[in-house]
């Protein structure tokens, strides 16, 4: 018997170029849909976590090497990336390392902005998506549920979440440095996806006079009706750029939405202040060439990362200690659960002895005697098996569950259904 095999394949903004991350994130829905036990026999479950700066797949598998190879090829086939390049780009973690990484991610310790507030929700939504597809196994459910608990504990106990700023809040701080203040300014939001809701809330907290919304897919009016913002017609992007001081682009459309020539034409009509453009879309909604135009300040993901100061040392240290303790506790819980089938098999085996003896007494002495013998033998059985059951869980938690299986097999000559 072995512990559940938890495997993580992933990469993030620190290890991969944004262009390749973009390809992975764009293909994430298709990759998630392709995680199917019919095509990956060893697969018990899989959760795909794709955000603006990371791509990760958490797997519950019965075999390691074959599963990693098949899933890596699957990722390559959906991204048009070379399989060898894909394998080199993805970091593989198993067991405690995979658990530790997810807990750290959910707590905001692996984010571009340490302690960011969005990541916990993104982890939760990734898990929910896997559950809808029927691909969140019992171990993965336990893992992601514990990750959510750890995230809340870090925020509550260390203050890291409250002191850690979100990606968009950091970007708006940079924008305010160029504009003097965002109070009373006009902003244009490009995009109406899930992250746009976070952006809108941050913009509204900044005291802007108006927030215009443009959707490349034509969903601006529906979005604005629910978020107290102003829709821009599908053919009105250039005109909207002339009316605002700040642009925040988060559409994830995987193509350029704001081109250099469009911004150049807007600038030629004259402006009193610089046009500040924040591009937090992994696929770069804004042509990077606008940075060469006089009167434009471009704040993209790389610049946000470079400008973000490190979080308070004590809060980060406390958060990391909490995560480490949670990993040890969770791994112990998983380990003790693996011996439950052993204990069940042992009790069943002894129970058969008891039943045989009760039947023998019933045939010889009648039902009354059989009832008394059954009561006595069950009492003795519970007393005898209590100690070994407790010891088995302790050995599993601090040693190797296989030792428990071997001992039961040797002493009682019984086999254990590992998947019971």
Secondary structure, 3 states (H helix, E strand, C coil): CCCCEEEEEEEECCCCCHHHHHHHHHHHHHHHHHCCCCCCCCEEEEEEEEECCEEEEEEEECCCHHHHHHHHHHHHHHHCCCHHHHHHHCEEEEHHHHHHHHHHHHCCCCCCCCCCCCHHHHHHHHHHHHHHCCCCCHHHHHHHHHHHHHHHHHHHHHCHHHHCCCHHHHHHHHHHHHHCCCCCCEEEEECCCHHHHHHHHHHHHCCCCEEEEECCCCCHHHHHHHHCCEECCCCCHHHHHHHCCEEEECCCCCCCCECHHHHHHHHHCCCCCCEEEEECCCCCCECHHHHHCCCEEEEEHHHHHHHCCCCCHHHHHHHHHHHHHHHHHHHHHHHHHHCHHHHHHHHHHHHHHHHHHHHHHHHHHCHHHHHHHHHHHHHHHHHHHHHHHHHHHHHHHHCCHHHHHHHHHHHHCCCCCCCC
